[in-house]
Structure formats: structure tokens, C-alpha cells
Amino acid sequence: MGFGFGEMRNVGGIDRIVRAVLAVGLLGVGAWGLFAGETAIGAISLLAGAGLAFNAVTQFCVANHLLGVDTCSWGGAEEAQ
């Protein structure tokens, strides 16, 4: 994808879908917070949503990497082949 992670994917399957859905929700709450004058809630929600969206798109999470967690290899089409 060009971010320099190469083949370092550690987010996949249900984990990736959940992160994407939460990202959309948090980005919405963040936008609402900024427009409603709740700047602290808006800023925190936008940052969290952006982080989760980044994880879902790149399929890489630094926390997963540091903890040795890899949800890409859990079942699914990759292991069926």
C-alpha cells in the first residue's frame, strides 16, 4: 500500500470489520462534537476514529505488533487453501 509496512499485516477478518465500523461511528461522534461545541469530545473521538480507520485500511496495528497478536491468520480463506 506504500506506507512502508510491506507484508506486516496483523489485522484481519472480524477484527478489521469491527475497527472499520467503530471508526465510522467515532468519526461521526467527533464531527458532531466539533459542530456542537464539545471540542474535547470531538477531538478525542476524531483521533480514535482516525486511528481505527488507519488500522482497518492498512491492516496493521502497532499495539497488535508489540503484543504479538495477529488476527489475519485466524481461520478464513487463507488457511483453507
N, C-alpha and C positions, 0 to 999 in steps of 0.2 A: 504494500500500500504506500510505501515511500516514507514512512515515519521512522525508519531505522530499526524496527523491531524484527525484521526478517521473518523467520518462522517461529518466533516466540509467541505463540498463541496459547493462552491458558483460560480463556472464557468462551464457552460454547453451550449449545443446547438450550435447555430451560433457563440456565443462568443468564445467558445472553438476552433472551426474550424478556425476562424479568427486569434486567437492567435497562433495557430499551423502554419498557412500559413505565418504569419508575422515573426514568429520565424525562419522558414527555410530561408526566404528572408534575414533577418538581419544576420543570421549566415553566409550566403553566402557573403554578403557585408563585414562582418567582416573578413572572410578568405581572400577575395580579398584585403582588406585594409592592412592587415598584410603582404601579399606577395608583394604588390605594394609599400610598404614603407610608407604608410599612417597609422602610428601606432595609432594615436589618433582616427581616424575614425574607424579603425579596432577594437580597444579595446572597444570603446563605443558600436559599433554595436554588437560585440560578447556578451557583458554584457546584453544588451537589449534583444537580441535573446535568450540567456540562461534563462533570467527571464521569458520571454513569453513561452518558451518551458516548463519550470518548472510548470507554471500556467496551461498549456494545459494538461500536463501529470497527475498532482496531482489533477486537478480540484479545486484548492484553490488559492485565490489571497488575500494577506494581505490588499491591498487597498480596494477591494470589501468588505472585512470583516469589516474594520474600517468605511466605508461609509454605511454599511448595505445593500449592493447590493447583490442579489442572482439571477443569471441568470439560475441556474439549475431548478428553479421552474416555469419558463416561458413556459407554453404550452408543447407540445410534448407528448410522450408516457406515461410519469409519471402521468400526470393529466388525461389522457384518461382512466386510469384503475379505 
